Amino acid sequence: MHDYPLTAGTTLLIVLLMFGTAWNVGRAREKYGVKAPATTGNEYFERAYRIQLNTMEWAMVFLPTLWLFAAYVNDRYAMLAGLIGLAGRVLYAVSYQRDPATRGTGFMIGMIAFGIIGLWAGFAVLRTLVGF
């Protein structure tokens, strides 16, 4: 019943990151006086808002790919790749909030993790479909 506990734990950490970015937007909205439904008006609020949106966009492609990787390759490796991707996204968020020009390293770490699990999972699924 619980074949992928490591991937499940990693998924919960990614969900926690998404919650944290939403919390940060709410905090920034209050701190900088950006009343809902506005999404512009203060540079620091806009950074928090973009971080949240980018994190959700990343999670929408990363999480299904992570689970395909866990199911078709390995739970432990999925956890490791997931934690690397998560670390990249945390670095991305912190860097972006401080100075958007420095977000590249975190972005690349997350994308490399996604690329590895995406290609590997895609190959494993394809191998299963064609039976080799």
N, C-alpha and C positions, 0 to 999 in steps of 0.2 A: 504493500500500500504506500509506503514511503520510500520509493526508490531513488529519489533525488533530493535528499535533505540538504546537501551543500548548495545546490542551485536554488533551493527554496530560501535558504538563509540569505544568500546573496541577493535574491530578488527582494526580500524584505528590506535589505539595506538600500537598494536602489529606490524602493518606494519611500523610504525614510528621506532620502535625498530629495525626491520630488516634493514631499511634504515640507521639507526645510526651505526649498526655494519658494514655495507658496507662502510660507510664513514670512520669509524675508520680503516678499512683495507687499504683504499686508503691513508689515512694520515700516517699510519705506514709504508706502502710501500715507500712513499717519505722520511719519517724521517730516516728510517734505510737502505735506498738504495737498496731495493729488487726490481729489475726490472722485469716487467711482461715478460713472463708468470711464472717466478719462484714463488714457494710457500714455499721455505725454504731459510735459510741464516742468519736469525737473530731471536733469541729467542722471542723477544717482538713482532716482526711482526708475527711470527708463532702463538703466543697466540691470537693476534687479528684475524688472519685468522681462527683459530679453533673456536673462539667465534662466528664468523659469520656463519660458516658452522653448528655448533651445534644449533645455533638459528634458522637457516632455516630448519634444520631437525625437530626441536621441533615444529615449526610453521606448518609444513606440516601435522602433526598428530593432533596438538592441535586445529587449526582453524576449520577444518571440524567437529570435535567432539564438539567444542563449539557451532557451529551453529545447530547441531543436538540436543544438549541440549536445546538451545533456542527454537527451533521449537517444541520439544516434551515435554519439562518440563516448562521452564519459562525464559523470557527475563531478568528479574532483577537478578535472581540467576545465569544466564549465565554471566552477566556482573560481578557480584561479584567473581565468580570462575575465570573468565578471568583476572580480575585485580589482583587476588592473584597469578595466574600463571605468569602474566606479571611481577609482583614485584619479584617473584622468579627468573625469567630469567634476570632481570636487576641486581639483587644481584649476580647471577651467573656470568654475564659478568664482572662486576666491580671486583669481587673477583678473577676471573680467570686472568684478566689482571694484577692485582697486584701480585698474587701468586697462581698458579694453584692448589696447595694443599688445598686452602681454598674455592674452588668452590662448595663443597658438600652441604652446607646449601641451597644455592640458587637453586641448582639442585633438591634437595628433595622437596622444596616448590613447584616448578613447576611440579614435578612428582605427588605429592599428589593432586594438583588441577586437573591435567589431569586424574588421576585415579578416582577421584570422579565424574567428568563430564562424563568420559568414561563409567563407570559402570552404572551410573544413566541414561544416554542417551540410552545406550544399553538395559537396562531393559525397558525403556519407549517405544522404537521402537519395541522390542519384544512383549511387551504387546499389542501394536497396531496391530501388525501382526497376533497374535493369538486371538485377540479380547476379552481379559479379563481385 
